Amino acid sequence: MKDTGKTGIVSWFGADNYGSNIQAAALQKALKRLGCDAVNISMEFSPEKAGSFANALYLLAGRLRKRVNGSVFSALSGSIRKANTTRFIQQETEYQIIDRHSQYPAFASRYTAFITGSDQLWNPDYINSFTTLCFAAGKKRISYATSIGTASIPEDKLPLYAPIAEYDAVSVREHSAKEMLEAATGRNDISVTADPTILLSREDYLSMAEKAVLPEAVKGQGPFVFCYFVGQRPEYAARVAEIAAGRNVVCVSGDLSRPADIGGIRFEEAGPYEWLWLIAHTECVVTDSFHAAVLSLIMHTPFCVLKRFSDSDVKSQNSRLTNLFESIGGGLQFGTLISEQGAFCKAQEYFSTLKESSIRYLQESLKNTD
């Protein structure tokens, strides 16, 4: 592929969400393997609140924390989990931090193209002028596997999606998102591409997992079931107990503000390396996470996905997993323990085809970038 210059990736990374950090690293690695000089970009302020007194105080506090802690990611200081996340970001990605409003209009000149992707950057609750690349008018603008994550876009949010109509190329992660965005933008050329985690191999993730720093209580306690939940529904505990059937359980919480009710060994210090190690070495993953399900499929680890949202919840994100299960087939569904080799073979076949078409999409989208 022709040298495409420097490409900025607008994504979510640096916080405690394992899937977001891993997908950000995966997209950057995939782009670099295509010969693209890609850099992840983190914006530490809201462009919608520029000039507000509250946001000014937030930015000042962030800069003071950086001086005290000596860390680029000020929000990640203060715990082993945050330190482990910082270690992953620093070792697996190249990034730029935008933490002043004065930097916002100027930094675009350093890049020849911008990519939004992936994760839920276009979720109606999160979408803004930064995640739709409004600052990059005149530059090549691309979306890669960006997700909406909900079953519908509220009518009052539709104007926020208007800038996407001007993108040079658009791809989303789910077929349902394609339909919604084509209706919202008037485009009829939106592609469906692989979540960035699918662009890397099982060997890539095992290599990352080898960098895990594990306490003896986790590393030396024998066969275990790994539980990772972002939500907390009453039925989780009963299903975990049924699947574990007397085996050891290691739990990592996706939301540290919520109390744990699963029992077992709590490993809240885990960063992305440790999280990958747990998926690679467990007898079974029980989760409500999209990325935990995808990585279990890639690593051929038995798993069971429980619904994080009720079907009647207007903010339900179940569609991400429903789309995935329907695309792969092989008996994948909520609540079922997936352990048959046939299901993993179907997933591998689907991922391989989707990866091939997704790489072509990136190559074509970035072609002739000046």
N, C-alpha and C positions, 0 to 999 in steps of 0.2 A: 504494500500500500504506500502511496506517495506520502512524504513527510507532511503531516497535517498541522505542524506548529504546536503551540501549547493549548491544551484543551482543559477547561475548568469543569469539574464535576460538582454539581450542586446536589448534595445528598445529606442524610442525617448520619452523623457519626460522633463519637466522643462521649455520649451519655451511657447509661447502664444497660441499654437494650442490646442484647447479644446479636440478634439477627441484623439489626441496623448496622452495627459496626462491621460484621463479617461481610454483608452484601456490599458495603462501601469499599472495603478492601478488595473484594472479588472483582467488581467492575473496573477498578483502577488497574488491577493486575491483568485483566483480560485486554484492556485497551493498550497497555504497555507491550503486551505480547504481539499486538498488531502493529507495533512501531509508533504508537501515539504517545506523545509526551503529556500524560494526564496527571492532573493535580486535584485532590479533593479540596473543596472550599467549605469552610465553616463560618457562618455569620452569627455573631454573638449578640445581635440586637434585632429588633423588629423594624423593618423598613416602613411598616404602616404607622409606627409610633415615633417617627423621627421628630426631634425637637421637644418631645414631652419631658416634663420635669422628672417623672418617675423613671423613665427610661434612661435619662442622664445619670440619675443616682445609681441605677443598676450597672451601667457601664463603668462608672467610677469605682464602684465596689468590686467589680470584676478585675479591673486593672490593679487595685490594691491587693487583692487576693493573689494575683500572679506574682507581685513583688515579694509578698510574704512567703509564698509556697514555692516560688521558682519553677512553676509549671506553666506550659503553654495552655493546657486545658485546666483553667482555674477551678471549674466546677467539678473536676475529677479528684481533687486533693482531699485527703482526710480519712481515707479508709483503705484497707488492703484491696477490696474489690475495685475501688476507683483506681488505685495504683496499678492493678493488673490490667484494667481496661486501657489506661494510658500506655502501658508497656506494649500492648497489642497494636494500638494506633500508631505509636512511634516506630515500631519495627515492621509493620505490614503496610503502611501507607506513606505517601508524601502528601502534605497538606499545607494550606494557607489559611490563616485566621484573619477575618475581617471583623474588627471590634470597635471601629470608630465610624461615625456617620461620614466624616470627611473622606474616608477611604472608599466609601461605597460607589460614588460615581466615577472614580478614577481607575479602580483596579481592572475594569473590563478591558482596558487598552493592552493589558499584558497577555491576553488570550486571543486566539483566532476563532475559537469555537467554545460553546458551552453545552453541557449535557445535563439535563435533569434526570435523576434516577438513582436508585429505584425506590422501593418502599412506598409509604403512603404520603408522598409529598403533595399529592392532589386530593387527599381526603378533604371533604368540605369543611372540617373543623380546623385544618392546618394550612390550607392553600393560601398563598399571599403573593405579592408582587416579586418577591425574591425567588420563590419556588416555580414561578412561571416565567422567569428570566426577563422581566420587563426592563431591567437595567442594561440588557445586552442587545438592544435594538441596533441593527446594522451588522451584527455578528452572526455567524452560523449558529442556529439554535436547534437543538435536537432533544428529544425525549427518549430515554431508554427504559422500558419496562416499568414506567411509573405507574403506581397503583392508586386507585381511588379508595378501595377498601370497604366501601359501603354499597348497599343495594340500590341506592338512588342518590341523585344530587338535588338538594332542596332548591326550589325555584328562586329563592332570594339569593342563592349563592352562584347562580349561573353566570352573572357578569364577571366573576373572578376567573372564569375559564376562557373568556374571550381572547386573551393574548395567545393561547395555544393555537388558534387558527392561523397565526402568522409564522409558526415554526417551519423550519426547512424539512423536518421529518419528525414523525410522532410514532412512538410505540408504547404500548401499555402491557401490563403483566397478565391481566385477565380479559377473557372475551366479553364479560359483562361491562368492563370499563371501556372497551372499544365501542360498544353500542352506545353507552351513555355519552362518551366524548364526541362521537360522530354526530349525535343529535345536538349536543351543546355547541359545537364549533362549526357545523356545516361541512366538515371534512368527510371524505369518503376513502381516504388513503391511509388510515391508521392500522398499524401492524400490531400483532401480539408477539412479544418476545419473552425469552426466558428470564426469570429472576436471576440477578447476577450470580447468586451462589451456585447456580447450575452451570455457569461458564467455567468453573474450576472442577478438578477431578477429585476422586476419593483420595488419591495419593497426595494432592495438594493439602487437603484437610488433615490427613494423618501427619504430614510434615509439620503443620501448625500445632497439632495436638501434642507433638513431642516437646514443645516449648512450655508446656503447662508446669506450674509450680504447685505441687499438691501436698496437703497435710497428710500425715501418716494415717489419720482416722479415715480418710477417703481412699488413699492409695493402697493401704494394706488390709482392708476389711473384707476382702473376698468378693465373690459374685454379688451383684447388686442390681436393683431396678432404679433407674434415674427418673426423677420427677421434676418437670419444669413447667410452672404455671404462671401466666401473666395475670389471669383473672382468678377469681376464687368463688366457685359455685359449690353448694352443699354436697353435690353428688361426687365430687372429685375424690374425697377421702375413701368412700366405699369402693369405688372402682379401682383405686390404687391398691387397697387391701386385698381385693379379689385377685388382681394380677400378680401382686408380689407373693402372695401365698406363703408367708413365713420367711421370705428372703429379705436380705438387708435392703433398705431404701435410702438413697441419697437424694436430698432435695435442694434445689436452687430456686429462689423466688424471683419472678420477673418484676415484682413490685414490692420493694422493701417496706413500703408504708402499710402493707396488709399483714395481719397476723398469720402465722403458719398453723395449719390444722391437719397436716398430713402425717406428721411424726417422722421417725427415721433420723438420719444424720443430716443436720443443716450445714450447707456449704455456701454460705452467702458471700464468701470472699472470692468466689470464682470470677475470673475475667473471661474473655472470649477464648483464649487458649485452653483454659481449664474446662470451659463449657463444651468445647469440641472434644476434649479428651474423654469427658463423661459419656458423650454420645457414641464415641468410638469404642469404648470399653464396657459399656453396660450390657446386661442381658436383654434389657427392654427399656424403651423410653415411653413415659406416659406424660402427655403434654397437651396444651391448648394453643401452642405456638405454630404458626405457619412455617417459619424457618427451621424450627426443631424437626418438623415433619419432613421438610425437603432434605435436610442434612441426614436424617435417619435413612431416607431412601437412597441417597447417594452413597452412604457408608454401609448399606445393607444391614442396618440395625433394626431388629424387631421394634415396633412402636404401636402406640394407641393414641389417637387424638380425640380429646373430649371437647365439646362445644363450649366456647368462652361466653357466647351470647345466646340468648333465647331467640328463636326464629322471629318473634314478634317485635324485637328490639329494633327501632328505626336506625340505630347506630351500629347495628350488627356488622361484624367483619367476617362472619362465617363464609361469605361468598368466596374469599380468597382460597380457602381450603376446599370448598365445594367445587370450584372450577378446576382445581388441581386433581381432585379425586376423579371427576368425570372425564378429564383429559387422559388420565392414565388407565382407568378401569382396573381390572384385576381384583375386584372385591374391596377396594379402598372405600371406607366410609367411617363416619364418626362412631366412636365407641367400640370399634372392632379391633382386636389385637391382630396386627399385620405381621406375620412371621414366615409365610410361605415364600420360597424362593421365586415362584412364578410372579408374584407381585413386584418383587425387586427387579426382575428381568424386564417386565413391562415398563416399569419406571425408567430403567436404564435405556430402553429402546426409545421411549418418548423423549427423555432428556437429551439423548444423542441427536435426534432429529431436530428438536427445538433449538439446541445449542448451535447446530450447523446453520440454520436459517437466521438465528440471532446474530451470529458472527458476520454473516453476509449483510445483514441490515446495518451493522455498525460500519463495515467497510464502505458500503455504498453511501451511507449518510455522511461520512467524514471525507469522502472523496473530493478532491479539488478545493480543499479548505486553504485559503490564502493566509 
